[in-house]
Amino acid sequence: MNEGHFPASVGLGPARSDGFARRAVWVRAEVEQWVRDQVVKPRTYAPVAKSGRGASQLA
């Protein structure tokens, strides 16, 4: 979010002492558009671990 790669959250409720909202939410339409944008991007795959802890699985 800070780098502009994901939609910004919207703070709800009163601010805490650190200045941040108690709850953060995202606008569904913005997140869904972000997902659609990711799907059309060229894909690169990192090597997948064969087994053991931390083994990645394609979704």
KEROFI-661500 format. One record per residue: residue in one letter; z, x, y of N, C-alpha, C, CB in turn. Coordinates in steps of 0.05 Angstrom, whole numbers, padded with zeros to 5 digits, always signed. Last residue first. Glycine has a CB too. Example, Ala and Ser with C-alpha at 12.3 -4.5 7.8 and 13.67 -1.06 7.14 Angstrom:
<rs>
s+00142+00257-00045+00143+00273-00021+00157+00258+00001+00114+00282-00012/a+00156+00264-00114+00156+00246-00090+00156+00264-00066+00181+00226-00089/
</rs>
This chain:
<rs>
a-00126-00036-00439-00118-00064-00438-00143-00081-00444-00106-00072-00411/l-00115+00022-00478-00133+00007-00461-00125-00023-00462-00163+00011-00468/q-00056+00059-00477-00073+00040-00491-00090+00026-00471-00056+00020-00508/s-00025+00123-00482-00038+00102-00467-00055+00084-00485-00056+00114-00445/a+00037+00144-00504+00009+00141-00510-00003+00118-00495+00006+00137-00541/g+00091+00152-00496+00073+00154-00473+00044+00152-00479+00079+00180-00460/r+00103+00179-00559+00113+00166-00535+00094+00172-00512+00141+00177-00528/g+00048+00175-00606+00073+00185-00596+00081+00171-00570+00073+00214-00592/s-00023+00191-00603+00001+00177-00613+00026+00187-00600+00003+00179-00644/k-00065+00209-00570-00070+00197-00596-00047+00182-00607-00078+00219-00615/a-00077+00194-00501-00060+00207-00521-00064+00193-00548-00030+00206-00513/v-00140+00197-00472-00119+00180-00483-00104+00195-00504-00131+00154-00494/p-00167+00225-00413-00162+00227-00441-00138+00210-00450-00158+00257-00450/a-00187+00175-00366-00173+00200-00372-00170+00201-00402-00145+00201-00357/y-00248+00148-00344-00226+00146-00363-00214+00174-00367-00234+00134-00389/t-00275+00113-00291-00272+00139-00304-00247+00136-00321-00270+00163-00283/r-00320+00065-00266-00296+00071-00281-00297+00099-00292-00291+00051-00303/p-00341+00039-00203-00347+00055-00227-00321+00064-00240-00364+00080-00220/k-00318-00027-00185-00319+00002-00181-00327+00017-00206-00291+00012-00171/v-00310-00079-00200-00337-00071-00194-00340-00041-00188-00348-00086-00170/v-00255-00083-00206-00272-00087-00229-00300-00077-00224-00273-00117-00237/q-00234-00078-00155-00230-00056-00174-00249-00059-00198-00201-00057-00184/d-00248-00127-00132-00260-00102-00121-00257-00079-00140-00247-00095-00094/r-00215-00161-00161-00244-00163-00164-00258-00138-00154-00255-00188-00148/v-00165-00143-00142-00172-00140-00170-00202-00141-00174-00158-00162-00187/w-00170-00158-00088-00167-00130-00094-00174-00125-00124-00137-00121-00089/q-00171-00213-00095-00195-00200-00084-00194-00170-00090-00198-00204-00054/e-00119-00221-00114-00142-00228-00131-00167-00215-00121-00145-00258-00133/v-00091-00205-00068-00088-00190-00092-00111-00196-00111-00061-00196-00106/e-00108-00245-00032-00112-00217-00026-00110-00200-00051-00092-00207-00004/a-00090-00292-00057-00119-00288-00052-00125-00259-00046-00128-00306-00029/r-00033-00284-00056-00048-00285-00081-00078-00280-00077-00045-00313-00095/v+00002-00240-00018-00015-00264-00016-00034-00263-00040-00032-00264+00011/w+00066-00221-00041+00038-00214-00035+00023-00240-00034+00026-00195-00056/v+00133-00208-00018+00113-00223-00033+00086-00214-00025+00117-00254-00029/a+00200-00186-00017+00172-00180-00010+00154-00196-00029+00165-00150-00012/r+00264-00196+00011+00244-00202-00010+00216-00195+00001+00245-00232-00018/r+00291-00175+00055+00305-00177+00029+00286-00182+00006+00325-00200+00030/a+00255-00127+00095+00262-00154+00087+00276-00154+00060+00237-00172+00087/f+00284-00069+00128+00265-00082+00109+00274-00110+00102+00262-00064+00084/g+00324-00047+00158+00301-00058+00172+00281-00071+00154+00288-00036+00186/d+00371-00033+00135+00351-00012+00136+00325-00022+00149+00346-00001+00108/s+00400-00080+00133+00408-00061+00153+00388-00038+00156+00435-00050+00146/r+00347-00129+00123+00371-00115+00115+00378-00095+00137+00368-00101+00088/a+00322-00188+00155+00320-00159+00149+00348-00148+00141+00310-00144+00174/p+00316-00252+00123+00326-00234+00144+00325-00205+00135+00355-00242+00150/g+00253-00271+00091+00282-00271+00095+00290-00251+00117+00295-00264+00069/l+00199-00230+00069+00211-00257+00072+00241-00254+00076+00205-00275+00048/g+00142-00191+00083+00171-00193+00080+00181-00221+00086+00184-00173+00099/v+00086-00182+00045+00096-00198+00067+00126-00200+00063+00083-00226+00069/s+00048-00122+00030+00066-00144+00023+00075-00158+00049+00090-00134+00008/a-00022-00106+00033+00006-00103+00043+00022-00127+00035+00006-00099+00073/p-00065-00090-00022-00057-00107+00000-00027-00103+00007-00062-00136-00007/f-00079-00021-00032-00070-00046-00044-00061-00063-00020-00047-00042-00064/h-00094+00023-00003-00109+00017-00027-00101-00009-00040-00104+00039-00047/g-00067+00041+00042-00087+00021+00046-00103+00014+00021-00105+00030+00067/e-00025+00074+00035-00050+00087+00039-00073+00067+00042-00056+00106+00016/n+00016+00038+00025+00018+00055+00049-00009+00068+00055+00039+00076+00045/m+00000+00016-00024+00000+00000+00000+00000+00017+00025+00024-00019+00000/
</rs>
